[in-house]
Amino acid sequence: RRRWCRLPQTVDTFGFHLKLKHFALVLLFVSMTMGSVGFVLFSCFLSIYTLNQRRSSSSGGGSSRWKDGKVSGANIKGVGDLPKAPKGG
């Protein structure tokens, strides 16, 4: 059975790749702390950020973060994925 609307696994929230339940908690927190005006502003800025990310990747320059409507590329999942500190100094 095909679904009419397929939800993404993660949501790119200003560079943070959040699972849907964590994104829902962020939306709840924003609406509780900043009210309806803050929620609308957050939604507008997130939409502008997303459109800008997709437009910059479709221009063909550099490494593409968006592929087939999904974010691709390296994502730091733990402390072991961080770059090592330089020796000495």
C-alpha positions as CSV (number, residue, x, y, z in Angstrom):
1,R,0.0,0.0,0.0
2,R,1.4,3.3,-1.0
3,R,1.2,6.4,1.2
4,W,0.2,9.7,-0.3
5,C,2.5,11.7,1.8
6,R,5.9,10.2,2.9
7,L,7.4,11.9,6.0
8,P,11.2,12.4,6.1
9,Q,13.3,10.5,8.7
10,T,15.2,13.7,9.7
11,V,14.6,17.4,9.5
12,D,17.5,19.8,8.8
13,T,17.0,22.5,11.4
14,F,19.6,25.2,10.7
15,G,22.3,22.5,10.2
16,F,21.1,20.1,13.0
17,H,19.6,16.9,11.6
18,L,16.8,16.1,14.0
19,K,14.5,13.1,14.1
20,L,10.8,13.9,13.7
21,K,10.0,13.5,17.4
22,H,12.9,15.8,18.4
23,F,11.8,18.4,15.8
24,A,8.3,18.2,17.2
25,L,9.7,18.9,20.7
26,V,11.7,21.9,19.3
27,L,8.5,23.3,17.7
28,L,6.6,22.8,21.0
29,F,9.4,24.5,22.9
30,V,9.5,27.4,20.5
31,S,5.7,27.9,20.6
32,M,5.7,27.8,24.4
33,T,8.6,30.1,25.0
34,M,8.1,32.6,22.1
35,G,4.4,32.5,21.5
36,S,2.6,32.4,18.2
37,V,4.6,35.3,16.7
38,G,7.9,33.6,17.6
39,F,6.6,30.3,16.2
40,V,5.7,32.1,12.9
41,L,9.1,33.8,12.7
42,F,10.9,30.5,13.4
43,S,8.8,28.8,10.7
44,C,9.6,31.6,8.2
45,F,13.3,31.6,8.9
46,L,13.5,27.8,8.7
47,S,11.7,27.9,5.4
48,I,14.0,30.5,4.1
49,Y,17.0,28.5,5.3
50,T,15.7,25.3,3.6
51,L,15.0,27.1,0.3
52,N,18.5,28.7,0.4
53,Q,20.1,25.3,1.0
54,R,18.3,23.7,-1.8
55,R,18.9,26.6,-4.2
56,S,22.7,26.7,-3.4
57,S,23.0,22.9,-4.0
58,S,21.1,23.0,-7.3
59,S,23.4,25.7,-8.7
60,G,26.0,22.9,-9.1
61,G,28.8,24.4,-7.1
62,G,30.9,22.5,-4.6
63,S,29.6,19.6,-2.5
64,S,25.9,19.0,-2.8
65,R,24.0,18.6,0.5
66,W,20.7,18.0,-1.2
67,K,20.1,14.9,-3.4
68,D,16.6,13.9,-4.5
69,G,15.0,16.2,-1.9
70,K,17.1,14.7,1.0
71,V,20.1,16.0,2.9
72,S,23.2,14.0,2.1
73,G,26.8,14.2,3.4
74,A,28.7,13.6,6.5
75,N,27.0,14.0,9.8
76,I,28.8,13.9,13.1
77,K,27.2,11.2,15.2
78,G,29.5,11.0,18.1
79,V,32.8,12.3,19.7
80,G,34.8,9.8,17.7
81,D,33.7,11.5,14.4
82,L,35.2,14.9,15.5
83,P,38.6,15.9,14.0
84,K,41.6,15.1,16.3
85,A,43.4,18.0,18.0
86,P,46.8,18.9,16.6
87,K,49.8,17.5,18.5
88,G,52.2,19.8,20.3
89,G,51.8,23.5,20.8
